[in-house]
């Protein structure tokens, strides 16, 4: 695809500041703060990005009551990966053009491009009328998702204030700066590493692969070849040994009668949800 040559200064400055804060955190070890950061890392990536932004909002692989949908979306904003409309729109474009012309983040354009540079070059899209909005008409009709998309940084700012009030600056260093940076790199590895390294169970029309270590740090998102073969499946780890913590949470909600219409693919099931050619 044609790469933009305009530096997105707001994104570059934010990434730089958060990474500096992450390094500073290493010189202020506070085990309570680290424990708090670990819990928020799990909830923001597994509940927020995995259950919320990805498997619920993007692929509608299951259904939950609207209050819970909004709850998961708020946790998604805590990962500081943009608002729900822009995140979902980008991911739907990725599936439509995976590793082909038009894919926003393919390793075919370079590993670092797929991992990071695609966000630094070009203009940010966190409004409700940008390019991504054309791919998210379902979310665009929802005033709550529109608000969260525009003001996606507000929940994180509120969290930062709460962490400072409870535990002081070390809680902010670990619970916001270090945790956000670590979580972002984990998610970005799904864009880069899982399109370069790992096994391919399904012969999809892209470079997607199953990568166990990315699966561990992203709570199941690393089983990416499975996902590209069956993008509407709420379960990404299809074999018993493919740990998918995010799906276990969805399954628990299903057992409790909260999650409905949960779509689950099987390891030996032929591809049913192939990406658009």
Secondary structure, DSSP 8 states (H G I E B T S, - for coil): ------B-HHHHHHHHHHHHHHHHHTTS--HHHHHHHHHHHHIIIIIIIIIIIIIIIIT--SB--HHHHHHHHHHHHTT-S--HHHHHHHHHHHHHTTTSTT-TT-GGG-HHIIIIIHHHBS----SSSSGGGGG-HHHHT-HHHHHHHHTTTHHHHHHHHHHHHHH-HHHHIIIIIIHHHHHHHHHHHHHTGGGTSSB-SS--SS---B-HHHHHHTTSTTBHHHHHHBTT-S----STTS--HHHHHHHHHHHTT-SBS-----TT----B----
